[in-house]
Amino acid sequence: MELSGLLRALRLEGPRDGAQPPPAVPPAEQVLLQIGLLCSEGPGGAHRASVVRDLGALVEAADCQWLLAGVSPATLGELVAALSGYAAPPKQEQEAADLPSKDSAYTAAAERAADVGAVFVHLLVKLEAAKTQEALGVPTVGPILRRVVGPIYIFAATHVVERPWTNVRSRSAAQKLLVLLVQATGCESVAEFLRGKNEDEEGRFAAVMGLLKQELTKDTWKCNPATKFVFSWTLPHVTRPWLSRYLECVLPPSLLISDDYREENKILGVRCLHHIILNVPGADLCQFNRAQVVYHALYNHLYSREAPLIQAVLLCLLDLLPILERAQRQQKQARPTALYDEVLQLVLTHMEAEHRLALRRVYARALPAFVRRLGILIARHLKRLERVILGYLEVCDGPEEEARLGILETLQCTIEHAWPRMPCRLPVLLKALLKMIWDVHTDQSSTPEPVKAALLQGATECLILLDRCSEGQVKVLLAGVYSSCEENRVREYIRKVQENT
């Protein structure tokens, strides 16, 4: 029976004038199996799109008893899988170029997804309504929900964020689906839906990863352009303490994505690794040498020349290195901070020769954290660190002066932690700081006044710290500068150093 006739048979539409009464309604199982077979044949043809839209109208208006009571959970699961495949973005080759922002194939996929999303919305509404009907009851709805929530969630995660294969309609349907999924499973949020309400309860993340796993292998993860985004969008919803139980299924794809040649994928993978590091106990990460594997993967990225990737990697390393350090101490290794030294040595080497302002800013922002973590052991790197500090203080890096502000903070931390080594470096540091104060004062560029004030204040604090660790030598050297300086603003900052006790 055609869907239009079935709609009339279900009294969704009345018979046309002069037409014969509609035939008996076939079982829902038979109808849904036929529709699933049509959808699984591929996305082509206006007829198939019409079938999906008619299916949405059918599900919306059908009686719950007819739609659900006589249908096995497996049949509905197969139908949902077929519809999801029908609406999926077009497959692509492994080495395809960047996704186009406008493409007819993706536009068509977005339209199909909007129609399929409407069907899923109506289905979840029916399942929710069926819970309150005594004839069906929760025992019937429960198995169906367990079959369909995983594929429907992946469909929603594929379309909930703006992508080349989405449009306003498909994103709206995806957002409604997430709300209905959370409601249908008795949860309060997507995170609770995935991880469970408490630590002992298992959520739906295992089911979702079970479906994603076959598409997250070395040979398949690039074929579906949405897979990596579904994974990276889903992973942050599962946090400590739940994530540790899924470590074996989330760590390999994160490493795989981060190891790609495209910067976008590298950053995506590193962010996934960072989430895992923050939300899995260190003991679990260090088991089977996992943390070392992650460290080597991140360390290799430090040779990149792309500022966004370097920023993501440095932030990730700053949270991974303490875990490795604790493990080394428990193993009673002689130098538990060797990895910090290794990373900092490479970073300083790159900083010294770097001329691109974007990278200089990223390095300078991360450097103070490394100095704090090493403490007095930063003395091992003072020779190269001094060259970096002097070089970065000389160069203006734009209106926000992020690089110079970061280097001033680095210098402050270095003086605080390695103060016994500072007096011998006083002449070069004092000269560099005074030169920077003068350059900032005479700067006629677009640098905002608050930024200039922050630079001058940072330089002043460095001079005060140098004075303290050199037993007042800075005050003595600045006396002649103060008497000969005619600029009131510069004299003001020098006076702050001289008056500090």
N, C-alpha and C positions, 0 to 999 in steps of 0.2 A: 504494500500500500504506500502511495506517495505521502510525504509529510503533510501536504495541504489537505489531503483526504483524511489523514489521521487527526489533524487539528479539528476538522469538522466532526469526526466521529467522537472525539473527546468533548464535543460541544464547546470547543473554543471558538468555532465559527459556526454559524447556522448554515443549513443547506441552501444552495441557490434556488431561485424560483424555478419550479418545474423539475427540479432534480430529484432523483430517487433518494430515499433515506440512506444514510451512510452505512456501510457494512459493519460487522462486529469488529470491535477493537482488538488488534493482535496483542499478545503479551509484550510488556515493556522490554523484557530480555531480548526478544527477537528484534524489536525495533532498534534498540541501542546497539546490538551487535552489527546490524546492517549499516547503521550510521558510522560506527567505528571503522568498519571495513572501507567505507567510502573515504573517510578522512585519512586513513593510513596509506592510501594510494599516492598521496603527494599533494602539494599545494595548488596544482594547476587547475584552471577552469573556473568560470563564473558559477557553474552549476554547483560545484563543491562549496563555494562561499555561500550560495543561497541555502544549501543544506544546513550549514552551520548556523546561519541566522534563524532558519526555521526551527532548528533544534533548540535554540535559545528561547524562542516563543513557546515551544512545546514544554520545555522544562519549567518555564515560568508559570504556565497555566495548568499543567497537569496535576491530577490529584495525587497526593503523597502515597496513598494506598496502591494506586496503579504503578506509580513511578518507582517505588522503592521496595514494596513488599515482595514483588515477584522477581526481583533482580538480585543476582548474586554479587557480593562485593568484588569478585574477580572480574565480572563483566563491566561494572562501573570503573574499576581500575584500568581495564584495557581501553575503555572509551576515553578516559582522562588522558592516558598516555598517548593515544592516537591523536587527540585534539592538540595536545602539547607539541607533538611532532609536526602537526600541520601548521602550527603557528610559529615554529622555531625559526630563528634567523637563518638565511641560506648558509650552507657549508662553504668553507674556504680552504684554499691550499695552505700547507704548512708554512711556506715562505711568502705568503701574501703580504702586500704592502699595507700601510696603515689603512684602517677602515675609512671609507668615504663618508663625509658628513651627509651628503645627499646622493641617493642611489635608488633607482626604481625598484630593485629587488628588496632593499630594506624598507622602502615605503610600502610595498605590497605586504611584506611581513608584518609591519605595524598594523595595517588594516586587518589582517587575519587574526593577529593577536587581540585586537580590540573586540572582534566578534567572539573569539574563543573565551576571552575574559568575561564577557557578558554571560556566556553559558555557565562558566564556573561559578559566577556570582549567584545565578539563579539556583544552581545545584546546592550550594552551601546554604542558601536561604531555605530550600526545601528540607535539607537535612536538619537544620535547626528547628524548623516547624514540626518535623516528624518526632522529635524528642518529646513533644508535649502530647502526642496522640497515643492513646493507650493501645490501639490496635497494632501499632508498629513497635513503639517503645525503644528505649536505649539499646537493648541487646541487638537489635537489627541495625541501628544507626552506627553503633560503635565499630563493628568490623568494617563497614563501608568507609567511615572516617579514616580508619587506620590505613586503608588501601589508597585513599585519594589525597590525603593531606600532603604527603611528600611531593608528588608530581605537581600539585597545585601550588605549593610553596615555591618550588623551583621556577615555575612559570611566572609567578608574581615577582620573585626576585630578579628575573630576567628583564622585566619591563617596568619596575617601580622607579628606576632612575633614568634620566634622559640619556638615551643612547641613539646611535644611527638607526636602529631597528625599532624604535618606539615613536609614538606620537601622543598627543594629549589624551586621546580616547584610551589607548592601551595603558598609559600610566595611571589614569584615573581608575580603570578596572583593576589594575594590579594593587593599587592602594586599598580599594574596597575589599579585595580578596584577602589581603593581610589582616585587615580588621575583622573580617568574618572568620578567618582561620583561628585567630586568637580567641574570638568569642565561642566558636564551635567546640574548641578543645578546653574551654573553661579556664583559659589563662588571662593574664592582664597585660601582656606585652609580647612582642615578637621574641625578645630574649627569653622570656619564661616559656614560650611555646617551644623554643629550640632546646633549652637546657633542662627544663623541668622546674617545679616550684621550689624544691629543696634539694640538698646535696644527694639524698638517697634516691630521689626520683629521676628516672631517665626520660629526657625529653625526646624531641623528634629529630635532633641533630644527627643521630646515628643513621636514621632512615634517609635523611637528606644526603648525607655523605655517601651512603650506600648507592644512591642513584647517581651522584656526581662522580664517584670513584672511577667508573668505566670511561669517563670523559676527561679524567685528570691524569692520564698516563703520558709518557714521553711522546708517543706516536699520535695521540688523539687530542691533546688539550688545545691545540690551535685550530682544530677543524671547526669547532663551534665557537664563534667569537664571543658568545655570552658566558661561556663556562667560567673563565677566570674572574669575571666580574661578579657572578653569582657566588663563587667561593669567597672572594675577598669582601663582599658585602655581608655575607652570612657569618664569617668567622668572628668579627668583633662582637657579635651578640653573645657569644659563648665565652664566659670569663672564668676566673678563679672562683671556686675550686673545681668547677665542672670540666674545664678544658683538659685537665691532665689525663682523664680517661680516654680522650680522643687523640692523644698526641701522635700515636702511630699512623693515624689517617690524615692528619692536617700538616704534619711536618714535611713529608715528602713532596706534596704538591707546592708548598710554599718555597721550598728549595728549588724545585723545578722551574717555577715561574721566575724566581729571582736570577736564575742562571741563563736567562734568555739574552739574545744579542740586542734586543730593543730596549731603550731606556725606560719606556713606559712600563714594560713588564718587569724590569729589574726593580723599579721603585715599588710596584705593586707587591712583588714577592718579598722585598725587604720589610715593607710595612706589615705583611702577614707574619713574618718571622719575629718582628718586634712585638706584636700582640702575643705571640706564643711565649716569648721570653718573659713578658710582664705577667703572664697569667698561668704559668706552669711552674711548680716548685723546682728549685735549683737541683735537688737530688734527682728528680725525674729527667731533667734536661741533661745532666751529666752521665746518666746511666747509658751504657752502650756507646759512650763517646759522642753522643749527639751534640753536646754543646761545642765540642772541638770542631765537628763538621760544620756547624753553623758559623763558628768563628772564622774558619778558613774561607768559607763562601763570602762572608762579609769583607774580610781583609782583601780579597782579590778585587773587590769593587772600589777600594781606595785608590786604585790606579786610574779610575775614570776621570774624565774632564768635565763632567756634567754636574753643575751645582746642586740641583734638586736631589740627585742620587747620592752625592757625597753627604748632604745634610741628613738624609734618611739613614744612611749607613753609620755615620758618626753617632747619631742619637741611639741607634740600636746597639752599637758597640759599648756605649757608656753604660747600658743596662746589662749587657752580657758579660763584660769583663769582671765585675764583682762576683758573679756566679762562678766563673772559672778560677778566680783568685781564691775563693773559699774552698773550692775543690782541691786546689794545689796545696793549700795549707793543711787540709785534712790528710793529704797524702804525704805531708812533711817534706815538700820539695824545697830546695835551698832558696830559690828566688821566686816567690809567688807573684811578684809584680812584673815578671818578665814580659807578659803579654802587653801590659800598659806601655812598657818601654818600647816594645816592638811597634805598636801602633803609633805612639807619639813620635818616634824617630822618623817613620815614614811620612807622617803628617807635616812635621817640621821641614823635612826635605822638600816636600811639595810646596809648602808655604813660601819657602825662601826664594823659589824660582817663579812663583805664580804672579802673573800680571793681570789676569782677568778679575775684574772687581767683584763679580758675582761669587766666584770661588773664594776670593780673599775674605769676603763677608762671612761665608759659611764656615771657613776654617777658624776665623777669629772668634765667632760666637761659641764654637765648641771648645776652644783651647782652655778657658778658665776651668772647666770641669775636669779636664785631664790633670791640670796642675793641682787642683784640690785633692783629687784621688791619689796622686803620687806623694803629696806632702813634701817632706824634706828630701825624698828621693828624686825630686825634680832637679836636684843639684847635678845629677848625671847628665842632664841635657842643657845646662845653662849656657854653654858656649854657642850652640846653634840657636837656642831660644833667644839669646841676646841679639843675635843678628836679625832674627825675625822681628823682634820687638822694635829695634831701631829702624828697620826698613818699613814697617807698617805705620809707624808714627809719622813718617815723612810724607805719606801719600794721602791726599784727600780722596775719599771714595764716594762723594755725592752728598746730596742734601741730608741724608739721615746719618751719615758717618758711622755706619754699623761696624766697619772693620776697625777703625781707630778706637771706638768705644770698647769693643771687645778686647783689643790689645791692651788698653789701659787697665781693664779689669784683670787681664792676665798678668800684667806687671805687678799690680797690687797683690794678687795671690802669690806670685813668685817671691816678692819681698817678704811677705808674712811667713812663708814656709821655709825659705832658704836665706833668711836674713844674715847668717854669719858670712855668706859669700857675696854680700852686696857692697860692702865698703870699697873693695878693690874695683868694682864696676861703677863707682859713683861718678867719676868724671864724664864718661860717655853717656850715662843715663841722664845726668843732670843737663848736659848740653842738649840732648835730644828732646827732653821735656820742655826746656825753656824755648827752644826753637819752635816746638809745636804750639806753645802758648802764644808766641808772637805771630805765627802763621794764622792761627785761629782768630786772633784779635784783629789782624789786618785783612782778613778774608772779606772780599767784596762779592762773593758769589751768592747763590740763592739758599745757602744753608740757613735754616731758621735759627732765631736767637736762642730758643730753648736747647737746641742741639749744641750750639756753641758754648752755652753755659755748662752743659753736661761735660763737654770735652775739657773745658777749663777747670771745672771742679774735680774731674778725674785726675788730671795732671797735678793739681794741687795736693790731692790725697796721696798720690805717689811720692811727691816731694816730701810730704810730712813723714811718710813711712821711711823713706830713705834717710831723713834727718835722724829719726829715732834709732835706726840700726847702725848709723855711723857716729853716734854720740855727739850730735850737734854740728857736724861738719857742713851740712847743707846751709844752715843759718849763717855760718861764717862766710861761705862762698857767695851767698846771695846778698850779703851786706853791700858789696860794691855794686852789684846789679841794681839794687833798689835805689841807691843814691844817684846813679847815673841815668835811670829810666825816666822818661818824661811822659809816658802814657799812664794815665791814672788807673785805667782798668787793669793793666798788667801789674802796676804797683800794688793794687788792692790784693791780688792773689799772692804776690810775694809776701805782703804783710801778713796774710793768713798763715803762711808757713813760719814766718819769724815769730809770730805771737803764740803759736801752738806750743803747749807744754806737755 
